[in-house]
């Protein structure tokens, strides 16, 4: 534990004017996810493409205003069947490490995610981690209509290195918007 004298705290926060938070949770029917195999061997959501499933993307970013590096975020993406409806439950699985990929440029190794697969990434300066395995990953569709969907996600996973996800909560998503890439 690092102990900082109380008189130092205001000095460290000079110029910081609060925390900005951005949440982009989307339910995108008619889309699939494209994942990128990162240097650790794990997979990270890269982009969306037209497809036969429903792409779900959960994204949250927080930034200390006025700071250089006070940023943290997570991004979780998974693909559900196109016909997913309220009351449906699905067990999700991590993209297998041996999935064939297409090399693009020097670093990108891209592959489509299949229905029922999930990727998760977390960043908190100076650390970041990707999900390689999950102890538990499941989702239940609570409700879905023309403008919003509500999901209950359970995700218990260790991220490499040192982060984790311990989520058991509902998320509200905007329906019909293509996810940002």
Secondary structure by P-SEA (a helix, b strand, c coil): cccccccccccccccccbbbbbbbbbbbccbbbbbbbccccbbbbcccccccbbbbbbbbbbbcccccccccbbbbbbcccccccccbbbbbbccccccbbbbcccccbbbbbcccbbbbbbbcccbbbbbccccccccccccccccbbbbbbbbbbbccccccccccbbbbbbccccccc
